[in-house]
Amino acid sequence: MSRPPMPLLCLPYAGAGASVFWPWTKSAVPGLSVVPVQLPGREERLAEEPYRDAHQATDALLPEVLALIGGSSRVALFGHSLGAVLAYELTRRLVERTGVAVAHLFVSGSPGPWRSRVGRASGLGDDEFLAQVETFAGYRHPVFDDPDMRELLLPTLRADVTAHEDYRPTTDAPLDVPITAVRGVDDRLVSTAQAAQWRAATGAGFSLIEVAGGHMHLVEHPEALLDIIGTVLRAVAAEPR
């Protein structure tokens, strides 16, 4: 009897919504069900106040993701940049507070959770803020060149950046969940050494994989990332429960 597909909970980067993962849901990765997680303050949740604290966000998201996975007893998580922090904190909450087993955590475009960013964008004026975010990410979404859209979406981006820049873990205890860190080889924001810091976050196995692209490699080369995730999770699925 075949096992049902494993849900892969996907957390987006700062300013992005769940739609960034919609193309993933159409990719046929055997044994995997992509489950984008929508944060308040964007897309269909635009009218809701965005979170400015990563811990508050993950506390509130926990019951939402439990509903999304529909009773599955085993899941995996993926997050990019801010999403990596949220995925890490959600993993810890799932392990410590629920009966759901986390088979694997994928963190992308992020240094280890104990490293705070040296430069900050929070508190800058709008133009300086967007320029700093562009410097960090190596990417600027064209929507922010439209004055009306900029006014609409800038508060959520600011809230996300504040949550990311102010984030500090509450513990340095390693997870009993294997972690794969993914980094674009041309990422000027996160170095190989910084991505490797995630090794200290787990006592259950770690790997670091570098792929083509820069900090936004998940947008530039999503197929390569999905191949990595699929390969890792197929190996996980083959392991005895």
Secondary structure, 3 states (H helix, E strand, C coil): CCCCCEEEEEECCCCCCHHHHHHHHCCCCCCEEEEECCCCCCHHHCCCCCCCCHHHHHHHHHHHHHHHCCCCCEEEEEEECHHHHHHHHHHHHHHHHCCCEEEEEEEECCCCCCCCCCCCCCCCCHHHHHHHHHHHHCCCCHHHHCHHHHHHHHHHHHHHHHHHHCCCCCCCCCECCCEEEEEECCCCCCCHHHHHHHHHHECCCEEEEEECCCCCHHHHCHHHHHHHHHHHHHHHHHCCC
